[in-house]
Amino acid sequence: MTSKTLKAELIEDSEPYLITELCQMVGVHADVIVKMVEVGILDADGQQPSEWRFSVHSCLRLKK
């Protein structure tokens, strides 16, 4: 019998992330995130990048 290991990550609906926090979590520059919001790949709440807030779902999408 072979043994398989599953990798899981616990995700909770936490406070929304700032763009700087999102950059640190996934290791990308803010310009990448700005472009992804502009083209509709990511959703952000707020009027401009310094005000944007991202959900945990946006973080997961960016990681993919």
All heavy atoms as TSV, in Angstrom:
chain	resi	resn	atom	element	x	y	z
A	1	MET	N	N	0.838	-1.172	0.000
A	1	MET	CA	C	0.000	0.000	0.000
A	1	MET	C	C	0.892	1.247	0.000
A	1	MET	O	O	1.849	1.321	0.737
A	1	MET	CB	C	-0.898	-0.028	1.232
A	1	MET	CG	C	-1.744	1.208	1.346
A	1	MET	SD	S	-2.696	1.248	2.860
A	1	MET	CE	C	-4.231	0.616	2.272
A	2	THR	N	N	0.581	2.195	-0.864
A	2	THR	CA	C	1.366	3.421	-0.912
A	2	THR	C	C	0.694	4.505	-0.085
A	2	THR	O	O	-0.526	4.560	0.033
A	2	THR	CB	C	1.515	3.926	-2.361
A	2	THR	OG1	O	0.228	4.172	-2.889
A	2	THR	CG2	C	2.269	2.941	-3.205
A	3	SER	N	N	1.502	5.336	0.465
A	3	SER	CA	C	1.012	6.430	1.300
A	3	SER	C	C	1.052	7.734	0.505
A	3	SER	O	O	2.037	8.012	-0.176
A	3	SER	CB	C	1.892	6.548	2.543
A	3	SER	OG	O	1.516	7.659	3.290
A	4	LYS	N	N	-0.016	8.513	0.573
A	4	LYS	CA	C	-0.064	9.796	-0.112
A	4	LYS	C	C	-0.167	10.898	0.924
A	4	LYS	O	O	-0.857	10.763	1.925
A	4	LYS	CB	C	-1.259	9.864	-1.054
A	4	LYS	CG	C	-1.143	8.928	-2.219
A	4	LYS	CD	C	-2.272	9.139	-3.186
A	4	LYS	CE	C	-2.115	8.174	-4.355
A	4	LYS	NZ	N	-3.058	8.419	-5.405
A	5	THR	N	N	0.518	11.982	0.666
A	5	THR	CA	C	0.484	13.127	1.556
A	5	THR	C	C	-0.317	14.239	0.889
A	5	THR	O	O	-0.088	14.567	-0.272
A	5	THR	CB	C	1.914	13.638	1.844
A	5	THR	OG1	O	2.665	12.568	2.400
A	5	THR	CG2	C	1.891	14.795	2.798
A	6	LEU	N	N	-1.236	14.788	1.626
A	6	LEU	CA	C	-2.014	15.912	1.136
A	6	LEU	C	C	-1.524	17.185	1.798
A	6	LEU	O	O	-1.246	17.200	2.990
A	6	LEU	CB	C	-3.501	15.734	1.457
A	6	LEU	CG	C	-4.206	14.567	0.786
A	6	LEU	CD1	C	-5.629	14.463	1.309
A	6	LEU	CD2	C	-4.219	14.754	-0.709
A	7	LYS	N	N	-1.430	18.234	1.019
A	7	LYS	CA	C	-1.050	19.526	1.561
A	7	LYS	C	C	-2.307	20.387	1.619
A	7	LYS	O	O	-3.009	20.538	0.631
A	7	LYS	CB	C	-0.002	20.192	0.674
A	7	LYS	CG	C	0.467	21.513	1.207
A	7	LYS	CD	C	1.505	22.136	0.308
A	7	LYS	CE	C	1.896	23.489	0.842
A	7	LYS	NZ	N	2.838	24.173	-0.036
A	8	ALA	N	N	-2.582	20.925	2.779
A	8	ALA	CA	C	-3.774	21.762	2.948
A	8	ALA	C	C	-3.378	23.071	3.600
A	8	ALA	O	O	-2.396	23.145	4.341
A	8	ALA	CB	C	-4.797	21.049	3.810
A	9	GLU	N	N	-4.143	24.088	3.301
A	9	GLU	CA	C	-3.898	25.395	3.883
A	9	GLU	C	C	-5.218	25.890	4.465
A	9	GLU	O	O	-6.238	25.892	3.795
A	9	GLU	CB	C	-3.411	26.358	2.793
A	9	GLU	CG	C	-3.017	27.707	3.298
A	9	GLU	CD	C	-2.434	28.567	2.179
A	9	GLU	OE1	O	-2.019	28.018	1.145
A	9	GLU	OE2	O	-2.410	29.769	2.366
A	10	LEU	N	N	-5.180	26.257	5.738
A	10	LEU	CA	C	-6.372	26.771	6.384
A	10	LEU	C	C	-6.586	28.219	5.962
A	10	LEU	O	O	-5.691	29.037	6.049
A	10	LEU	CB	C	-6.180	26.741	7.898
A	10	LEU	CG	C	-7.087	25.888	8.736
A	10	LEU	CD1	C	-6.847	26.079	10.178
A	10	LEU	CD2	C	-8.487	25.819	8.344
A	11	ILE	N	N	-7.786	28.497	5.515
A	11	ILE	CA	C	-8.097	29.852	5.060
A	11	ILE	C	C	-9.305	30.333	5.840
A	11	ILE	O	O	-10.306	29.659	5.945
A	11	ILE	CB	C	-8.411	29.869	3.560
A	11	ILE	CG1	C	-7.201	29.388	2.797
A	11	ILE	CG2	C	-8.824	31.254	3.116
A	11	ILE	CD1	C	-7.479	29.142	1.347
A	12	GLU	N	N	-9.178	31.507	6.383
A	12	GLU	CA	C	-10.302	32.086	7.083
A	12	GLU	C	C	-10.589	33.458	6.491
A	12	GLU	O	O	-9.724	34.066	5.883
A	12	GLU	CB	C	-10.010	32.195	8.575
A	12	GLU	CG	C	-8.782	33.028	8.879
A	12	GLU	CD	C	-8.460	33.070	10.350
A	12	GLU	OE1	O	-8.045	32.037	10.880
A	12	GLU	OE2	O	-8.620	34.140	10.940
A	13	ASP	N	N	-11.799	33.875	6.640
A	13	ASP	CA	C	-12.147	35.208	6.170
A	13	ASP	C	C	-11.628	36.223	7.177
A	13	ASP	O	O	-12.268	36.501	8.188
A	13	ASP	CB	C	-13.664	35.348	5.998
A	13	ASP	CG	C	-14.068	35.363	4.553
A	13	ASP	OD1	O	-13.192	35.468	3.699
A	13	ASP	OD2	O	-15.276	35.280	4.290
A	14	SER	N	N	-10.446	36.726	6.918
A	14	SER	CA	C	-9.813	37.671	7.816
A	14	SER	C	C	-10.069	39.092	7.325
A	14	SER	O	O	-10.802	39.312	6.372
A	14	SER	CB	C	-8.319	37.387	7.887
A	14	SER	OG	O	-7.759	37.539	6.607
A	15	GLU	N	N	-9.430	40.009	7.978
A	15	GLU	CA	C	-9.498	41.397	7.544
A	15	GLU	C	C	-8.950	41.483	6.119
A	15	GLU	O	O	-8.057	40.724	5.750
A	15	GLU	CB	C	-8.638	42.277	8.457
A	15	GLU	CG	C	-9.174	42.394	9.876
A	15	GLU	CD	C	-10.464	43.180	9.937
A	15	GLU	OE1	O	-10.559	44.242	9.298
A	15	GLU	OE2	O	-11.393	42.714	10.614
A	16	PRO	N	N	-9.471	42.407	5.334
A	16	PRO	CA	C	-8.956	42.554	3.967
A	16	PRO	C	C	-7.468	42.929	3.973
A	16	PRO	O	O	-6.981	43.548	4.910
A	16	PRO	CB	C	-9.795	43.694	3.391
A	16	PRO	CG	C	-10.946	43.863	4.305
A	16	PRO	CD	C	-10.544	43.323	5.635
A	17	TYR	N	N	-6.793	42.519	2.918
A	17	TYR	CA	C	-5.360	42.779	2.799
A	17	TYR	C	C	-5.096	44.088	2.060
A	17	TYR	O	O	-5.779	44.414	1.091
A	17	TYR	CB	C	-4.679	41.647	2.015
A	17	TYR	CG	C	-4.787	40.309	2.678
A	17	TYR	CD1	C	-5.665	39.346	2.192
A	17	TYR	CD2	C	-4.014	40.000	3.784
A	17	TYR	CE1	C	-5.770	38.106	2.802
A	17	TYR	CE2	C	-4.111	38.761	4.396
A	17	TYR	CZ	C	-4.990	37.821	3.897
A	17	TYR	OH	O	-5.090	36.593	4.491
A	18	LEU	N	N	-4.067	44.803	2.489
A	18	LEU	CA	C	-3.572	45.963	1.755
A	18	LEU	C	C	-2.745	45.469	0.576
A	18	LEU	O	O	-2.265	44.331	0.576
A	18	LEU	CB	C	-2.682	46.826	2.657
A	18	LEU	CG	C	-3.316	47.405	3.917
A	18	LEU	CD1	C	-2.243	48.007	4.806
A	18	LEU	CD2	C	-4.363	48.433	3.551
A	19	ILE	N	N	-2.526	46.326	-0.401
A	19	ILE	CA	C	-1.732	45.923	-1.571
A	19	ILE	C	C	-0.318	45.535	-1.143
A	19	ILE	O	O	0.251	44.580	-1.675
A	19	ILE	CB	C	-1.737	47.014	-2.666
A	19	ILE	CG1	C	-1.160	46.450	-3.967
A	19	ILE	CG2	C	-1.030	48.264	-2.209
A	19	ILE	CD1	C	-1.360	47.353	-5.168
A	20	THR	N	N	0.252	46.226	-0.157
A	20	THR	CA	C	1.611	45.894	0.303
A	20	THR	C	C	1.653	44.512	0.942
A	20	THR	O	O	2.616	43.763	0.754
A	20	THR	CB	C	2.122	46.954	1.298
A	20	THR	OG1	O	1.159	47.105	2.353
A	20	THR	CG2	C	2.354	48.283	0.617
A	21	GLU	N	N	0.612	44.161	1.684
A	21	GLU	CA	C	0.547	42.840	2.309
A	21	GLU	C	C	0.399	41.748	1.259
A	21	GLU	O	O	1.043	40.700	1.339
A	21	GLU	CB	C	-0.625	42.777	3.285
A	21	GLU	CG	C	-0.482	43.700	4.469
A	21	GLU	CD	C	-1.736	43.805	5.303
A	21	GLU	OE1	O	-2.847	43.822	4.731
A	21	GLU	OE2	O	-1.598	43.879	6.537
A	22	LEU	N	N	-0.417	42.023	0.250
A	22	LEU	CA	C	-0.609	41.066	-0.834
A	22	LEU	C	C	0.703	40.833	-1.586
A	22	LEU	O	O	1.055	39.700	-1.894
A	22	LEU	CB	C	-1.702	41.571	-1.776
A	22	LEU	CG	C	-2.378	40.570	-2.682
A	22	LEU	CD1	C	-3.020	39.449	-1.894
A	22	LEU	CD2	C	-3.414	41.257	-3.546
A	23	CYS	N	N	1.433	41.906	-1.835
A	23	CYS	CA	C	2.741	41.796	-2.509
A	23	CYS	C	C	3.693	40.906	-1.716
A	23	CYS	O	O	4.368	40.050	-2.295
A	23	CYS	CB	C	3.377	43.177	-2.666
A	23	CYS	SG	S	2.560	44.240	-3.844
A	24	GLN	N	N	3.739	41.096	-0.416
A	24	GLN	CA	C	4.632	40.298	0.430
A	24	GLN	C	C	4.223	38.837	0.473
A	24	GLN	O	O	5.064	37.945	0.434
A	24	GLN	CB	C	4.658	40.865	1.851
A	24	GLN	CG	C	5.358	42.189	1.945
A	24	GLN	CD	C	5.262	42.790	3.338
A	24	GLN	OE1	O	4.429	42.388	4.152
A	24	GLN	NE2	N	6.107	43.769	3.600
A	25	MET	N	N	2.918	38.584	0.535
A	25	MET	CA	C	2.436	37.200	0.635
A	25	MET	C	C	2.750	36.376	-0.599
A	25	MET	O	O	3.064	35.193	-0.495
A	25	MET	CB	C	0.929	37.181	0.870
A	25	MET	CG	C	0.553	37.437	2.285
A	25	MET	SD	S	-1.188	37.121	2.546
A	25	MET	CE	C	-1.885	38.650	1.972
A	26	VAL	N	N	2.638	36.987	-1.775
A	26	VAL	CA	C	2.805	36.209	-2.999
A	26	VAL	C	C	4.100	36.524	-3.747
A	26	VAL	O	O	4.391	35.887	-4.742
A	26	VAL	CB	C	1.591	36.360	-3.933
A	26	VAL	CG1	C	0.350	35.808	-3.282
A	26	VAL	CG2	C	1.381	37.794	-4.333
A	27	GLY	N	N	4.857	37.506	-3.270
A	27	GLY	CA	C	6.155	37.797	-3.863
A	27	GLY	C	C	6.101	38.459	-5.223
A	27	GLY	O	O	6.899	38.115	-6.103
A	28	VAL	N	N	5.145	39.373	-5.415
A	28	VAL	CA	C	5.081	40.125	-6.665
A	28	VAL	C	C	5.137	41.621	-6.374
A	28	VAL	O	O	4.850	42.060	-5.261
A	28	VAL	CB	C	3.808	39.810	-7.491
A	28	VAL	CG1	C	3.750	38.354	-7.873
A	28	VAL	CG2	C	2.564	40.222	-6.763
A	29	HIS	N	N	5.503	42.384	-7.373
A	29	HIS	CA	C	5.573	43.841	-7.256
A	29	HIS	C	C	4.172	44.420	-7.367
A	29	HIS	O	O	3.301	43.853	-8.043
A	29	HIS	CB	C	6.478	44.385	-8.363
A	29	HIS	CG	C	6.867	45.807	-8.130
A	29	HIS	ND1	N	6.088	46.853	-8.543
A	29	HIS	CD2	C	7.940	46.345	-7.504
A	29	HIS	CE1	C	6.664	47.989	-8.209
A	29	HIS	NE2	N	7.795	47.700	-7.569
A	30	ALA	N	N	3.951	45.543	-6.738
A	30	ALA	CA	C	2.637	46.201	-6.745
A	30	ALA	C	C	2.151	46.496	-8.161
A	30	ALA	O	O	0.945	46.451	-8.425
A	30	ALA	CB	C	2.682	47.482	-5.921
A	31	ASP	N	N	3.064	46.784	-9.085
A	31	ASP	CA	C	2.663	47.078	-10.470
A	31	ASP	C	C	1.923	45.900	-11.103
A	31	ASP	O	O	1.012	46.096	-11.908
A	31	ASP	CB	C	3.884	47.424	-11.331
A	31	ASP	CG	C	4.513	48.756	-10.941
A	31	ASP	OD1	O	3.826	49.573	-10.287
A	31	ASP	OD2	O	5.679	48.979	-11.298
A	32	VAL	N	N	2.310	44.696	-10.741
A	32	VAL	CA	C	1.649	43.494	-11.265
A	32	VAL	C	C	0.208	43.441	-10.756
A	32	VAL	O	O	-0.723	43.179	-11.522
A	32	VAL	CB	C	2.415	42.211	-10.856
A	32	VAL	CG1	C	1.652	40.962	-11.254
A	32	VAL	CG2	C	3.814	42.215	-11.451
A	33	ILE	N	N	0.032	43.715	-9.492
A	33	ILE	CA	C	-1.309	43.691	-8.906
A	33	ILE	C	C	-2.175	44.796	-9.496
A	33	ILE	O	O	-3.333	44.566	-9.829
A	33	ILE	CB	C	-1.228	43.792	-7.370
A	33	ILE	CG1	C	-0.540	42.536	-6.831
A	33	ILE	CG2	C	-2.618	43.968	-6.762
A	33	ILE	CD1	C	-0.240	42.551	-5.364
A	34	VAL	N	N	-1.612	45.991	-9.650
A	34	VAL	CA	C	-2.352	47.110	-10.249
A	34	VAL	C	C	-2.848	46.726	-11.634
A	34	VAL	O	O	-4.020	46.933	-11.983
A	34	VAL	CB	C	-1.489	48.390	-10.300
A	34	VAL	CG1	C	-2.149	49.464	-11.149
A	34	VAL	CG2	C	-1.223	48.914	-8.891
A	35	LYS	N	N	-1.985	46.147	-12.444
A	35	LYS	CA	C	-2.370	45.743	-13.794
A	35	LYS	C	C	-3.468	44.675	-13.767
A	35	LYS	O	O	-4.406	44.724	-14.558
A	35	LYS	CB	C	-1.142	45.225	-14.561
A	35	LYS	CG	C	-1.367	45.056	-16.019
A	35	LYS	CD	C	-1.686	46.392	-16.661
A	35	LYS	CE	C	-1.665	46.318	-18.155
A	35	LYS	NZ	N	-2.104	47.585	-18.738
A	36	MET	N	N	-3.353	43.727	-12.841
A	36	MET	CA	C	-4.353	42.670	-12.746
A	36	MET	C	C	-5.720	43.226	-12.336
A	36	MET	O	O	-6.747	42.742	-12.796
A	36	MET	CB	C	-3.888	41.592	-11.775
A	36	MET	CG	C	-2.682	40.818	-12.292
A	36	MET	SD	S	-2.096	39.598	-11.118
A	36	MET	CE	C	-3.073	38.194	-11.640
A	37	VAL	N	N	-5.732	44.249	-11.506
A	37	VAL	CA	C	-6.993	44.901	-11.139
A	37	VAL	C	C	-7.542	45.660	-12.343
A	37	VAL	O	O	-8.737	45.596	-12.650
A	37	VAL	CB	C	-6.811	45.834	-9.923
A	37	VAL	CG1	C	-8.062	46.687	-9.696
A	37	VAL	CG2	C	-6.482	45.027	-8.666
A	38	GLU	N	N	-6.667	46.361	-13.048
A	38	GLU	CA	C	-7.090	47.153	-14.216
A	38	GLU	C	C	-7.743	46.291	-15.298
A	38	GLU	O	O	-8.699	46.714	-15.936
A	38	GLU	CB	C	-5.901	47.899	-14.814
A	38	GLU	CG	C	-5.436	49.065	-13.962
A	38	GLU	CD	C	-4.169	49.718	-14.494
A	38	GLU	OE1	O	-3.512	49.161	-15.412
A	38	GLU	OE2	O	-3.810	50.789	-13.976
A	39	VAL	N	N	-7.234	45.083	-15.492
A	39	VAL	CA	C	-7.784	44.216	-16.544
A	39	VAL	C	C	-8.880	43.282	-16.022
A	39	VAL	O	O	-9.441	42.505	-16.781
A	39	VAL	CB	C	-6.683	43.401	-17.279
A	39	VAL	CG1	C	-5.706	44.327	-17.962
A	39	VAL	CG2	C	-5.983	42.442	-16.344
A	40	GLY	N	N	-9.177	43.353	-14.722
A	40	GLY	CA	C	-10.292	42.597	-14.171
A	40	GLY	C	C	-9.975	41.207	-13.660
A	40	GLY	O	O	-10.879	40.426	-13.380
A	41	ILE	N	N	-8.701	40.881	-13.526
A	41	ILE	CA	C	-8.332	39.561	-13.007
A	41	ILE	C	C	-8.539	39.493	-11.496
A	41	ILE	O	O	-8.965	38.481	-10.968
A	41	ILE	CB	C	-6.871	39.213	-13.378
A	41	ILE	CG1	C	-6.744	39.121	-14.896
A	41	ILE	CG2	C	-6.413	37.926	-12.694
A	41	ILE	CD1	C	-5.330	39.007	-15.390
A	42	LEU	N	N	-8.225	40.582	-10.811
A	42	LEU	CA	C	-8.424	40.674	-9.362
A	42	LEU	C	C	-9.446	41.753	-9.049
A	42	LEU	O	O	-9.538	42.757	-9.761
A	42	LEU	CB	C	-7.116	41.037	-8.648
A	42	LEU	CG	C	-5.996	40.012	-8.635
A	42	LEU	CD1	C	-4.778	40.582	-7.931
A	42	LEU	CD2	C	-6.443	38.734	-7.958
A	43	ASP	N	N	-10.178	41.547	-7.963
A	43	ASP	CA	C	-11.124	42.549	-7.478
A	43	ASP	C	C	-10.518	43.264	-6.282
A	43	ASP	O	O	-9.921	42.623	-5.412
A	43	ASP	CB	C	-12.437	41.894	-7.042
A	43	ASP	CG	C	-13.187	41.274	-8.200
A	43	ASP	OD1	O	-13.170	41.869	-9.297
A	43	ASP	OD2	O	-13.791	40.205	-8.014
A	44	ALA	N	N	-10.694	44.584	-6.252
A	44	ALA	CA	C	-10.212	45.378	-5.131
A	44	ALA	C	C	-11.299	46.352	-4.710
A	44	ALA	O	O	-11.993	46.911	-5.552
A	44	ALA	CB	C	-8.951	46.142	-5.521
A	45	ASP	N	N	-11.427	46.525	-3.409
A	45	ASP	CA	C	-12.331	47.540	-2.882
A	45	ASP	C	C	-11.516	48.800	-2.620
A	45	ASP	O	O	-10.448	48.731	-2.017
A	45	ASP	CB	C	-12.977	47.072	-1.581
A	45	ASP	CG	C	-13.938	45.916	-1.794
A	45	ASP	OD1	O	-14.598	45.895	-2.856
A	45	ASP	OD2	O	-14.021	45.051	-0.912
A	46	GLY	N	N	-12.016	49.941	-3.092
A	46	GLY	CA	C	-11.320	51.208	-2.919
A	46	GLY	C	C	-11.134	51.900	-4.253
A	46	GLY	O	O	-11.281	51.286	-5.315
A	47	GLN	N	N	-10.813	53.176	-4.199
A	47	GLN	CA	C	-10.716	53.990	-5.411
A	47	GLN	C	C	-9.339	53.958	-6.066
A	47	GLN	O	O	-9.229	54.015	-7.272
A	47	GLN	CB	C	-11.085	55.445	-5.091
A	47	GLN	CG	C	-12.526	55.608	-4.638
A	47	GLN	CD	C	-13.507	55.175	-5.719
A	47	GLN	OE1	O	-13.349	55.524	-6.882
A	47	GLN	NE2	N	-14.505	54.397	-5.343
A	48	GLN	N	N	-8.286	53.909	-5.280
A	48	GLN	CA	C	-6.922	53.925	-5.825
A	48	GLN	C	C	-6.065	52.911	-5.074
A	48	GLN	O	O	-6.445	52.474	-3.992
A	48	GLN	CB	C	-6.329	55.323	-5.731
A	48	GLN	CG	C	-6.369	55.928	-4.353
A	48	GLN	CD	C	-5.976	57.389	-4.377
A	48	GLN	OE1	O	-5.627	57.942	-5.405
A	48	GLN	NE2	N	-6.017	58.023	-3.236
A	49	PRO	N	N	-4.924	52.533	-5.652
A	49	PRO	CA	C	-4.122	51.461	-5.054
A	49	PRO	C	C	-3.811	51.641	-3.566
A	49	PRO	O	O	-3.829	50.663	-2.820
A	49	PRO	CB	C	-2.843	51.469	-5.894
A	49	PRO	CG	C	-3.313	51.918	-7.245
A	49	PRO	CD	C	-4.371	52.965	-6.951
A	50	SER	N	N	-3.576	52.855	-3.116
A	50	SER	CA	C	-3.259	53.051	-1.692
A	50	SER	C	C	-4.465	52.789	-0.798
A	50	SER	O	O	-4.315	52.564	0.405
A	50	SER	CB	C	-2.735	54.464	-1.457
A	50	SER	OG	O	-3.737	55.425	-1.786
A	51	GLU	N	N	-5.664	52.803	-1.368
A	51	GLU	CA	C	-6.894	52.552	-0.610
A	51	GLU	C	C	-7.441	51.142	-0.832
A	51	GLU	O	O	-8.365	50.729	-0.138
A	51	GLU	CB	C	-7.988	53.548	-1.029
A	51	GLU	CG	C	-7.646	54.979	-0.794
A	51	GLU	CD	C	-8.667	55.930	-1.407
A	51	GLU	OE1	O	-9.600	55.477	-2.110
A	51	GLU	OE2	O	-8.535	57.139	-1.191
A	52	TRP	N	N	-6.897	50.422	-1.810
A	52	TRP	CA	C	-7.428	49.115	-2.152
A	52	TRP	C	C	-7.325	48.147	-0.996
A	52	TRP	O	O	-6.357	48.123	-0.247
A	52	TRP	CB	C	-6.677	48.527	-3.337
A	52	TRP	CG	C	-7.014	49.134	-4.652
A	52	TRP	CD1	C	-8.022	50.016	-4.927
A	52	TRP	CD2	C	-6.331	48.912	-5.876
A	52	TRP	NE1	N	-7.998	50.344	-6.255
A	52	TRP	CE2	C	-6.971	49.678	-6.870
A	52	TRP	CE3	C	-5.247	48.139	-6.239
A	52	TRP	CZ2	C	-6.559	49.689	-8.191
A	52	TRP	CZ3	C	-4.826	48.149	-7.554
A	52	TRP	CH2	C	-5.489	48.919	-8.523
A	53	ARG	N	N	-8.350	47.305	-0.895
A	53	ARG	CA	C	-8.369	46.203	0.054
A	53	ARG	C	C	-8.745	44.954	-0.720
A	53	ARG	O	O	-9.627	44.975	-1.571
A	53	ARG	CB	C	-9.395	46.439	1.176
A	53	ARG	CG	C	-9.144	47.708	1.994
A	53	ARG	CD	C	-7.834	47.612	2.771
A	53	ARG	NE	N	-7.587	48.780	3.605
A	53	ARG	CZ	C	-6.875	49.836	3.234
A	53	ARG	NH1	N	-6.361	49.900	2.025
A	53	ARG	NH2	N	-6.673	50.833	4.064
A	54	PHE	N	N	-8.064	43.843	-0.408
A	54	PHE	CA	C	-8.247	42.582	-1.131
A	54	PHE	C	C	-8.720	41.498	-0.180
A	54	PHE	O	O	-8.231	41.386	0.936
A	54	PHE	CB	C	-6.929	42.153	-1.777
A	54	PHE	CG	C	-6.412	43.114	-2.795
A	54	PHE	CD1	C	-5.573	44.152	-2.427
A	54	PHE	CD2	C	-6.773	42.991	-4.126
A	54	PHE	CE1	C	-5.101	45.046	-3.368
A	54	PHE	CE2	C	-6.304	43.882	-5.074
A	54	PHE	CZ	C	-5.465	44.909	-4.690
A	55	SER	N	N	-9.624	40.669	-0.664
A	55	SER	CA	C	-10.122	39.550	0.134
A	55	SER	C	C	-9.135	38.387	0.074
A	55	SER	O	O	-8.225	38.360	-0.767
A	55	SER	CB	C	-11.480	39.085	-0.411
A	55	SER	OG	O	-11.303	38.471	-1.671
A	56	VAL	N	N	-9.360	37.414	0.938
A	56	VAL	CA	C	-8.541	36.206	0.922
A	56	VAL	C	C	-8.686	35.491	-0.418
A	56	VAL	O	O	-7.739	34.870	-0.917
A	56	VAL	CB	C	-8.881	35.284	2.116
A	56	VAL	CG1	C	-10.266	34.707	1.979
A	56	VAL	CG2	C	-7.859	34.189	2.276
A	57	HIS	N	N	-9.845	35.611	-1.046
A	57	HIS	CA	C	-10.066	34.981	-2.343
A	57	HIS	C	C	-9.176	35.609	-3.422
A	57	HIS	O	O	-8.680	34.910	-4.306
A	57	HIS	CB	C	-11.539	35.060	-2.721
A	57	HIS	CG	C	-12.420	34.405	-1.710
A	57	HIS	ND1	N	-12.452	33.044	-1.519
A	57	HIS	CD2	C	-13.273	34.928	-0.797
A	57	HIS	CE1	C	-13.284	32.756	-0.536
A	57	HIS	NE2	N	-13.797	33.879	-0.090
A	58	SER	N	N	-8.958	36.924	-3.341
A	58	SER	CA	C	-8.050	37.582	-4.280
A	58	SER	C	C	-6.624	37.087	-4.086
A	58	SER	O	O	-5.891	36.879	-5.049
A	58	SER	CB	C	-8.101	39.102	-4.109
A	58	SER	OG	O	-9.327	39.615	-4.522
A	59	CYS	N	N	-6.261	36.877	-2.845
A	59	CYS	CA	C	-4.916	36.359	-2.535
A	59	CYS	C	C	-4.746	34.972	-3.143
A	59	CYS	O	O	-3.715	34.680	-3.770
A	59	CYS	CB	C	-4.717	36.321	-1.033
A	59	CYS	SG	S	-3.106	35.683	-0.530
A	60	LEU	N	N	-5.736	34.115	-2.982
A	60	LEU	CA	C	-5.659	32.769	-3.546
A	60	LEU	C	C	-5.596	32.802	-5.067
A	60	LEU	O	O	-4.843	32.046	-5.677
A	60	LEU	CB	C	-6.863	31.946	-3.093
A	60	LEU	CG	C	-6.899	31.600	-1.616
A	60	LEU	CD1	C	-8.216	30.932	-1.267
A	60	LEU	CD2	C	-5.715	30.713	-1.254
A	61	ARG	N	N	-6.366	33.668	-5.665
A	61	ARG	CA	C	-6.354	33.795	-7.126
A	61	ARG	C	C	-4.963	34.230	-7.593
A	61	ARG	O	O	-4.443	33.712	-8.580
A	61	ARG	CB	C	-7.407	34.794	-7.584
A	61	ARG	CG	C	-7.318	35.071	-9.069
A	61	ARG	CD	C	-8.485	35.832	-9.539
A	61	ARG	NE	N	-9.320	34.851	-10.191
A	61	ARG	CZ	C	-10.446	35.118	-10.783
A	61	ARG	NH1	N	-10.927	36.319	-10.768
A	61	ARG	NH2	N	-11.120	34.170	-11.397
A	62	LEU	N	N	-4.375	35.170	-6.883
A	62	LEU	CA	C	-3.046	35.657	-7.271
A	62	LEU	C	C	-2.001	34.566	-7.100
A	62	LEU	O	O	-1.095	34.444	-7.917
A	62	LEU	CB	C	-2.692	36.883	-6.423
A	62	LEU	CG	C	-1.444	37.632	-6.786
A	62	LEU	CD1	C	-1.473	38.096	-8.247
A	62	LEU	CD2	C	-1.266	38.835	-5.882
A	63	LYS	N	N	-2.124	33.752	-6.081
A	63	LYS	CA	C	-1.175	32.651	-5.874
A	63	LYS	C	C	-1.211	31.634	-7.012
A	63	LYS	O	O	-0.215	31.034	-7.333
A	63	LYS	CB	C	-1.445	31.953	-4.542
A	63	LYS	CG	C	-0.938	32.695	-3.351
A	63	LYS	CD	C	-1.177	31.882	-2.098
A	63	LYS	CE	C	-0.564	32.535	-0.898
A	63	LYS	NZ	N	-0.697	31.711	0.305
A	64	LYS	N	N	-2.405	31.451	-7.593
A	64	LYS	CA	C	-2.548	30.482	-8.690
A	64	LYS	C	C	-1.845	31.013	-9.915
A	64	LYS	O	O	-1.308	30.359	-10.714
A	64	LYS	CB	C	-4.014	30.225	-8.992
A	64	LYS	CG	C	-4.664	29.357	-7.952
A	64	LYS	CD	C	-6.093	29.084	-8.340
A	64	LYS	CE	C	-6.750	28.221	-7.297
A	64	LYS	NZ	N	-8.116	27.894	-7.656
